[in-house]
Amino acid sequence: MAPRGLSAEEKRVKLLEIFHESKDFYQLKELEKLGPKLKGIVSQSVKEVLQSLVDDGLVQADKIGSSNFFWSFPSQRGTIMQGRLRQIKEARATQETQAAELRAQIAVERTARLDGEGRTELLLKLAQMKKSHVTLLDELGAYGACDPVRVEETRRAVTLAKEAAIRWTDNYSMLLSHFTREHAVDAGEIRKHLGVEDEYEDIC
């Protein structure tokens, strides 16, 4: 059975062991050789693992001349963890202070809102008004077409339709008059041919 490959976290731990066990400085090429030889880390993955350690502050890096050097000492990890723990404690203290301030503010607001006779009456009146409002809306909905807004919309539509009818009736009359003059044809015969009754102008 083939041996199981190292997980990403195992590679990080083992690469970090190289630094802590030797307490020395390395270049990337050196680590790419030592990784497979000492810890079983595939050479091609050393660069990626090293960069993740640098990003997390577990390995330090510096450029000297044209070369990049990497190092990490055993005490460095403890220092980083202590720094993180200190930041967490400070954040917790800040949050606890804010929570205490909010609780005190809530207590003040509750005291200021103690139910008095006047406030109780106003709240009761407000509840009654809300109930009346709902009732009126139900009644308005029951009238349907008698809704003032709908009535106004209908009135506007009727007015526009009547104006359009008058306009087209006038146009028809002008065309009919022009045609009868130009061709000496009786208007009654044209209306009869088009199926237009004599009282077509009565649109009121």
FENPEDA-V285758 format. One record per backbone hydrogen bond with DSSP energy under -1.0 kcal/mol. NH is the residue of the N-H (numbers start at 1). CO is the residue of the C=O. Records with the same first field share a line. If there is no record, write none. Layout:
NH: CO, CO
//
This chain:
11: 7
12: 8
13: 9
14: 10
15: 11
16: 12
17: 13
18: 14
19: 15
20: 16
21: 17
22: 18
23: 19
26: 70
31: 27
32: 28
34: 30
35: 31
37: 33
38: 34
39: 35
41: 35
45: 42
46: 43
49: 45
50: 46
51: 47
52: 48
53: 49
54: 50
55: 51
56: 52
57: 54
58: 53
59: 53
60: 71
62: 69
64: 67
67: 64
69: 62
70: 26
71: 60
76: 73
79: 75
80: 76
81: 77
82: 78
83: 79
84: 80
85: 81
86: 82
87: 83
88: 84
89: 85
90: 86
91: 87
92: 88
93: 89
94: 90
95: 91
96: 92
97: 93
98: 94
99: 95
100: 96
101: 97
102: 98
103: 99
104: 100
105: 101
106: 102
107: 103
108: 104
109: 105
110: 106
111: 107
112: 108
113: 109
114: 111
120: 116
121: 117
122: 118
123: 119
124: 120
125: 121
126: 122
127: 123
128: 124
129: 125
130: 126
131: 127
132: 128
133: 129
134: 130
135: 131
136: 132
137: 133
138: 134
139: 135
140: 136
141: 137
142: 138
143: 139
146: 143
147: 144
151: 147
152: 148
153: 149
154: 150
155: 151
156: 152
157: 153
158: 154
159: 155
160: 156
161: 157
162: 158
163: 159
164: 160
165: 161
166: 162
167: 163
168: 164
169: 165
170: 166
171: 167
172: 168
173: 169
174: 170
175: 171
176: 172
177: 173
178: 174
179: 175
180: 176
181: 177
182: 178
183: 179
184: 180
190: 186
191: 187
192: 188
193: 189
194: 190
195: 191
196: 191
200: 197
202: 199
203: 201
//
